[in-house]
Amino acid sequence: MDTSVGDLFERVDWEAVVEKVPIATLVVDAAEGTVGQGDRTVIANAAARSLLGLSRCQSLAAVSPLRLVDLSVTSPVRQTVHSLETLTGNDGGDVHLSSVGGRRAAYTMLVQAAPDGVTLVQFAPCAAQSEIERVLDQQQRFRAALVELSQLAFETTDDDEFYQRLIERAVEVVPGAQGGSVQLNIPGTAKFRFVAAVGYDLEGLKAHDLEQAHFFRDAWNPIAQIVRNFDAEGRSPEITEWLETVGRLSDIVVNVSAPVLSGGFPVAFLSLDNFEDPDAISETSVEMTTVLGSLIGELWRRRELEAELRKEREAYRHLAMHDPLTGLANRRNLEKRLGENLAAASKRGFPSAVLFLDVDDFKGVNDRLGHDIGDRLLQRVAEGACRAVRAGDVVGRWGGDEFLLLPHRVDSVNEVMALAERVLLQFEDEADLGDGLRPRVRITVGAGWSADSAADPEALVRAADEALYEAKSAGKGVARLKKV
């Protein structure tokens, strides 16, 4: 799949990451025409809306000149602030802003172009320079992790690789995280199984499954939460000892976790832990954990969709190759299987055979009892033929009331006729068609045989058809064989 970084990034709700940052932040979209004709989108977080009087999301045309320009702004910076379209590549500088409340103050403006073309502009009191740089670095590392993980989710077919990489990157970029794990729901149960971990013995964690009662928080609440109390009812002594030893439960001083819901049901659980500082997990950690959890949810839903599509494709493939009335292989399928059988026989130097099965006087059954009863009769014939064959033999409906039997392997004419007699024996008794109908069903069999390992499939089927005609002429309910 040809997916650009920008396309991937649009799928991530990264706005949540900058919304609560205390530094006034503007995010300028890289794409043209996102808001209005030939325009670009500017997103302002809560601090920027308060400082600059902007709305959360608006067009670039509506933002410029922002009410930002002040006479104390140096010329290069004045031009940059005046037109956000020129921000890419500008290093920023000191500016004086007139806030919504009318107060003027000196701010440091930092401008940074992200690899995907998005431009990040931040304004903060000049005294907060180091904090700005720290937060900006934190945001950029988190953005890079999201792009990397989004790309991996689309490219990999190994879900365990994705989950392990996600938890590794989460521990790297989420403030306060020193360890963590990903647990997946076992379908059809209320249990969860560990699939990835950092700071823990993953194989040891896989020794047990977690019940929902074992969690130290509500697994049905999709909101990421900070937890400092890890007591939970319903843990057996065995589970408690396991969590204390392998799960390092006594070492954890604070945790942030996010259940992942699909269809309102918890399908996964992302958990990040700190082992040293009870205040290490912040609201930024909560927001980032929520976003990372959403990536797990997207992968889970995509895998569900892929499974449904596979089932649909298999259903269509089955319909294309099987008779809808009897469920047996249809003519197209039989021709394919016959070619495969003959190719295998030719490779090994074996003889080949096919058998035609025909329901005697079937037209009379349809005329007297109706097509519904005729269909039931064909279904009973299919069942009887399947009971007579050996493992590896193929039975299919050739068309109408004719069935074709493809032996997996036959070494002699006698073996072919023995198979034909087993088929005939299946129809010695009356057939129960329901509604009190128990007619006597007779079958006639014609076999085509070739000792030549390179037999022609059309010639073999034609020989079986001719043998069937001879059997009908001989009084029906019997078997005949014709050699190619």
CORJO-V607460 format. One record per residue. N is the residue number from 0. RES is the residue in one small letter. SS is DSSP state (A for helix, B for strand, O for the rest). PSI is psi in radians with two decimals (* if undefined). Layout:
((N | RES | SS | PSI) (N | RES | SS | PSI))
This chain:
((0 | m | O | 2.24) (1 | d | O | 1.71) (2 | t | O | 2.13) (3 | s | O | 2.80) (4 | v | A | -0.69) (5 | g | A | -0.73) (6 | d | A | -0.74) (7 | l | A | -0.72) (8 | f | A | -0.54) (9 | e | A | -0.38) (10 | r | O | -0.18) (11 | v | O | 2.29) (12 | d | O | 1.16) (13 | w | O | -0.20) (14 | e | A | -0.63) (15 | a | A | -0.45) (16 | v | A | -0.69) (17 | v | A | -0.22) (18 | e | A | -0.76) (19 | k | O | 0.10) (20 | v | O | 2.31) (21 | p | O | -0.13) (22 | i | O | 2.33) (23 | a | B | 2.11) (24 | t | B | 2.31) (25 | l | B | 2.36) (26 | v | B | 2.07) (27 | v | B | 2.10) (28 | d | O | 2.58) (29 | a | O | -0.41) (30 | a | O | 2.57) (31 | e | O | 2.60) (32 | g | O | 0.37) (33 | t | O | -0.49) (34 | v | O | 1.80) (35 | g | O | 3.05) (36 | q | O | 2.06) (37 | g | O | 0.42) (38 | d | O | 3.01) (39 | r | O | 2.79) (40 | t | B | 2.37) (41 | v | B | 2.20) (42 | i | B | 2.25) (43 | a | B | 2.30) (44 | n | O | -3.13) (45 | a | A | -0.72) (46 | a | A | -0.67) (47 | a | A | -0.63) (48 | r | A | -0.68) (49 | s | A | -0.73) (50 | l | A | -0.71) (51 | l | A | -0.09) (52 | g | O | 0.56) (53 | l | O | 2.87) (54 | s | O | 2.96) (55 | r | O | -0.77) (56 | c | B | 2.20) (57 | q | B | 3.04) (58 | s | B | 2.73) (59 | l | A | -0.65) (60 | a | A | -0.60) (61 | a | A | -0.36) (62 | v | A | -0.85) (63 | s | O | 2.38) (64 | p | O | 0.33) (65 | l | O | -0.19) (66 | r | O | 0.47) (67 | l | O | -0.48) (68 | v | O | 2.34) (69 | d | O | 2.65) (70 | l | O | -0.38) (71 | s | O | -0.05) (72 | v | O | 2.31) (73 | t | O | 2.73) (74 | s | A | -0.86) (75 | p | A | -0.68) (76 | v | A | -0.65) (77 | r | A | -0.76) (78 | q | A | -0.69) (79 | t | A | -0.83) (80 | v | A | -0.67) (81 | h | A | -0.59) (82 | s | O | 1.80) (83 | l | A | -0.30) (84 | e | A | -0.29) (85 | t | A | 0.23) (86 | l | O | -0.54) (87 | t | O | 2.19) (88 | g | O | -0.18) (89 | n | O | 2.42) (90 | d | O | -0.11) (91 | g | O | -2.85) (92 | g | B | -3.01) (93 | d | B | 2.31) (94 | v | B | 2.75) (95 | h | B | 2.18) (96 | l | B | 2.56) (97 | s | B | 1.92) (98 | s | O | 3.01) (99 | v | O | -0.60) (100 | g | O | -0.04) (101 | g | O | -0.10) (102 | r | O | 2.52) (103 | r | B | 2.41) (104 | a | B | 2.76) (105 | a | B | 2.32) (106 | y | B | 2.63) (107 | t | B | 2.22) (108 | m | B | 2.09) (109 | l | B | 2.29) (110 | v | B | 2.23) (111 | q | B | 2.31) (112 | a | B | 2.12) (113 | a | O | 2.77) (114 | p | O | -0.45) (115 | d | O | 0.12) (116 | g | O | -0.20) (117 | v | O | 2.39) (118 | t | B | 2.27) (119 | l | B | 2.15) (120 | v | B | 2.22) (121 | q | B | 2.44) (122 | f | B | 2.23) (123 | a | B | 2.70) (124 | p | B | 2.44) (125 | c | A | -0.52) (126 | a | A | -0.26) (127 | a | A | 0.41) (128 | q | A | -0.86) (129 | s | A | -0.65) (130 | e | A | -0.66) (131 | i | A | -0.84) (132 | e | A | -0.69) (133 | r | A | -0.83) (134 | v | A | -0.72) (135 | l | A | -0.73) (136 | d | A | -0.73) (137 | q | A | -0.78) (138 | q | A | -0.74) (139 | q | A | -0.68) (140 | r | A | -0.65) (141 | f | A | -0.74) (142 | r | A | -0.75) (143 | a | A | -0.68) (144 | a | A | -0.71) (145 | l | A | -0.76) (146 | v | A | -0.78) (147 | e | A | -0.80) (148 | l | A | -0.63) (149 | s | A | -0.75) (150 | q | A | -0.79) (151 | l | A | -0.69) (152 | a | A | -0.59) (153 | f | A | -0.49) (154 | e | A | -0.61) (155 | t | O | 2.60) (156 | t | O | -0.03) (157 | d | O | 1.72) (158 | d | A | -0.62) (159 | d | A | -0.64) (160 | e | A | -0.74) (161 | f | A | -0.83) (162 | y | A | -0.71) (163 | q | A | -0.74) (164 | r | A | -0.66) (165 | l | A | -0.80) (166 | i | A | -0.56) (167 | e | A | -0.79) (168 | r | A | -0.61) (169 | a | A | -0.78) (170 | v | A | -0.54) (171 | e | A | -0.66) (172 | v | A | -0.35) (173 | v | O | 2.12) (174 | p | O | 2.26) (175 | g | O | -0.21) (176 | a | O | 2.24) (177 | q | O | -0.22) (178 | g | B | 2.98) (179 | g | B | 3.09) (180 | s | B | 2.81) (181 | v | B | 2.26) (182 | q | B | 2.43) (183 | l | B | 2.51) (184 | n | B | 2.43) (185 | i | O | 1.99) (186 | p | O | 2.37) (187 | g | O | 0.04) (188 | t | O | 3.05) (189 | a | O | 0.36) (190 | k | B | 2.71) (191 | f | B | 2.52) (192 | r | B | 2.37) (193 | f | B | 2.31) (194 | v | B | -0.25) (195 | a | B | 2.62) (196 | a | B | 2.66) (197 | v | B | 2.30) (198 | g | O | 0.12) (199 | y | O | 2.84) (200 | d | O | 1.77) (201 | l | A | -0.74) (202 | e | A | -0.65) (203 | g | A | -0.66) (204 | l | A | -0.51) (205 | k | O | -0.08) (206 | a | O | -0.46) (207 | h | O | 2.77) (208 | d | O | 2.60) (209 | l | B | 2.24) (210 | e | B | 2.77) (211 | q | A | -0.52) (212 | a | A | -0.28) (213 | h | A | -0.30) (214 | f | O | 2.68) (215 | f | O | 0.27) (216 | r | O | 2.96) (217 | d | O | 2.11) (218 | a | O | -0.10) (219 | w | O | -0.16) (220 | n | O | 2.00) (221 | p | O | -0.13) (222 | i | O | 2.27) (223 | a | O | 2.46) (224 | q | B | 2.60) (225 | i | B | 2.31) (226 | v | B | 2.38) (227 | r | O | -0.12) (228 | n | O | 2.07) (229 | f | O | 0.35) (230 | d | O | 2.58) (231 | a | O | 2.43) (232 | e | O | 2.75) (233 | g | O | 0.04) (234 | r | O | 2.24) (235 | s | O | 2.85) (236 | p | A | -0.63) (237 | e | A | -0.78) (238 | i | A | -0.69) (239 | t | A | -0.80) (240 | e | A | -0.71) (241 | w | A | -0.78) (242 | l | A | -0.55) (243 | e | A | -0.69) (244 | t | A | -1.10) (245 | v | O | -0.68) (246 | g | O | -0.05) (247 | r | O | 0.67) (248 | l | A | -0.67) (249 | s | A | -0.32) (250 | d | A | -0.39) (251 | i | O | 2.23) (252 | v | O | -0.41) (253 | v | B | 2.57) (254 | n | B | 2.57) (255 | v | B | 2.29) (256 | s | B | 2.67) (257 | a | B | 1.92) (258 | p | B | 2.60) (259 | v | B | 2.06) (260 | l | B | 2.52) (261 | s | B | 2.08) (262 | g | O | 0.48) (263 | g | O | 0.04) (264 | f | B | 2.39) (265 | p | B | 2.13) (266 | v | B | -0.25) (267 | a | B | 2.92) (268 | f | B | 2.09) (269 | l | B | 2.18) (270 | s | B | 2.28) (271 | l | B | 2.42) (272 | d | B | 2.64) (273 | n | B | 2.42) (274 | f | O | 0.08) (275 | e | O | -0.76) (276 | d | O | 2.03) (277 | p | O | -0.29) (278 | d | O | 0.23) (279 | a | O | -0.50) (280 | i | O | 2.16) (281 | s | O | 3.12) (282 | e | A | -0.57) (283 | t | A | -0.68) (284 | s | A | -0.70) (285 | v | A | -0.82) (286 | e | A | -0.77) (287 | m | A | -0.69) (288 | t | A | -0.67) (289 | t | A | -0.79) (290 | v | A | -0.76) (291 | l | A | -0.66) (292 | g | A | -0.60) (293 | s | A | -0.52) (294 | l | A | -0.68) (295 | i | A | -0.75) (296 | g | A | -0.70) (297 | e | A | -0.76) (298 | l | A | -0.74) (299 | w | A | -0.82) (300 | r | A | -0.64) (301 | r | A | -0.70) (302 | r | A | -0.67) (303 | e | A | -0.78) (304 | l | A | -0.73) (305 | e | A | -0.68) (306 | a | A | -0.72) (307 | e | A | -0.71) (308 | l | A | -0.66) (309 | r | A | -0.71) (310 | k | A | -0.73) (311 | e | A | -0.77) (312 | r | A | -0.72) (313 | e | A | -0.68) (314 | a | A | -0.77) (315 | y | A | -0.71) (316 | r | A | -0.71) (317 | h | A | -0.75) (318 | l | A | -0.65) (319 | a | A | -0.39) (320 | m | A | 0.09) (321 | h | B | 2.66) (322 | d | O | 2.18) (323 | p | O | -0.44) (324 | l | O | -0.84) (325 | t | O | -0.29) (326 | g | O | 0.01) (327 | l | O | 2.95) (328 | a | B | 2.41) (329 | n | O | -3.09) (330 | r | A | -0.73) (331 | r | A | -0.76) (332 | n | A | -0.74) (333 | l | A | -0.72) (334 | e | A | -0.67) (335 | k | A | -0.80) (336 | r | A | -0.62) (337 | l | A | -0.77) (338 | g | A | -0.72) (339 | e | A | -0.73) (340 | n | A | -0.78) (341 | l | A | -0.63) (342 | a | A | -0.72) (343 | a | A | -0.71) (344 | a | A | -0.71) (345 | s | A | -0.68) (346 | k | A | -0.59) (347 | r | A | -0.09) (348 | g | O | 0.48) (349 | f | O | 2.71) (350 | p | O | 3.00) (351 | s | B | 2.72) (352 | a | B | 2.65) (353 | v | B | 2.65) (354 | l | B | 2.26) (355 | f | B | 2.33) (356 | l | B | 2.25) (357 | d | B | 2.36) (358 | v | B | 2.12) (359 | d | O | 2.38) (360 | d | O | 0.63) (361 | f | A | -0.63) (362 | k | A | -0.65) (363 | g | A | -0.62) (364 | v | A | -0.77) (365 | n | A | -0.75) (366 | d | A | -0.68) (367 | r | A | -0.73) (368 | l | A | -0.22) (369 | g | O | 2.81) (370 | h | A | -0.48) (371 | d | A | -0.77) (372 | i | A | -0.64) (373 | g | A | -0.69) (374 | d | A | -0.71) (375 | r | A | -0.67) (376 | l | A | -0.75) (377 | l | A | -0.62) (378 | q | A | -0.68) (379 | r | A | -0.64) (380 | v | A | -0.75) (381 | a | A | -0.75) (382 | e | A | -0.74) (383 | g | A | -0.72) (384 | a | A | -0.69) (385 | c | A | -0.56) (386 | r | A | -0.47) (387 | a | A | -0.41) (388 | v | O | 2.95) (389 | r | O | 2.96) (390 | a | O | 2.29) (391 | g | O | -0.37) (392 | d | O | 2.66) (393 | v | B | 2.28) (394 | v | B | 2.36) (395 | g | B | 2.88) (396 | r | B | 2.04) (397 | w | B | -0.57) (398 | g | B | 2.52) (399 | g | O | -2.15) (400 | d | O | 0.36) (401 | e | B | 2.36) (402 | f | B | 2.64) (403 | l | B | 2.35) (404 | l | B | 2.18) (405 | l | B | 1.81) (406 | p | O | 2.45) (407 | h | O | -0.72) (408 | r | O | 2.34) (409 | v | O | 2.36) (410 | d | O | -0.23) (411 | s | O | 2.88) (412 | v | A | -0.68) (413 | n | A | -0.65) (414 | e | A | -0.63) (415 | v | A | -0.80) (416 | m | A | -0.56) (417 | a | A | -0.66) (418 | l | A | -0.71) (419 | a | A | -0.70) (420 | e | A | -0.62) (421 | r | A | -0.63) (422 | v | A | -0.81) (423 | l | A | -0.62) (424 | l | A | -0.44) (425 | q | O | -0.24) (426 | f | O | 0.49) (427 | e | O | -0.54) (428 | d | O | 2.94) (429 | e | B | 2.64) (430 | a | O | 2.25) (431 | d | O | 1.88) (432 | l | O | 0.10) (433 | g | B | 2.96) (434 | d | O | 0.51) (435 | g | O | 0.11) (436 | l | B | 2.12) (437 | r | O | 1.16) (438 | p | O | 2.76) (439 | r | B | 2.17) (440 | v | O | 2.24) (441 | r | O | 2.51) (442 | i | B | 2.43) (443 | t | B | 2.45) (444 | v | B | 2.32) (445 | g | B | 2.25) (446 | a | B | 2.39) (447 | g | B | 2.36) (448 | w | B | 2.48) (449 | s | B | 2.15) (450 | a | O | -0.26) (451 | d | O | 2.17) (452 | s | O | -0.26) (453 | a | O | 0.79) (454 | a | O | 2.55) (455 | d | O | 2.26) (456 | p | A | -0.72) (457 | e | A | -0.69) (458 | a | A | -0.66) (459 | l | A | -0.77) (460 | v | A | -0.68) (461 | r | A | -0.68) (462 | a | A | -0.71) (463 | a | A | -0.65) (464 | d | A | -0.72) (465 | e | A | -0.67) (466 | a | A | -0.64) (467 | l | A | -0.71) (468 | y | A | -0.71) (469 | e | A | -0.70) (470 | a | A | -0.66) (471 | k | A | -0.72) (472 | s | A | -0.44) (473 | a | O | 0.00) (474 | g | O | 0.07) (475 | k | O | 2.90) (476 | g | O | 0.31) (477 | v | O | 3.11) (478 | a | B | 2.49) (479 | r | B | 2.75) (480 | l | B | 2.49) (481 | k | B | 2.31) (482 | k | B | 2.59) (483 | v | O | *))
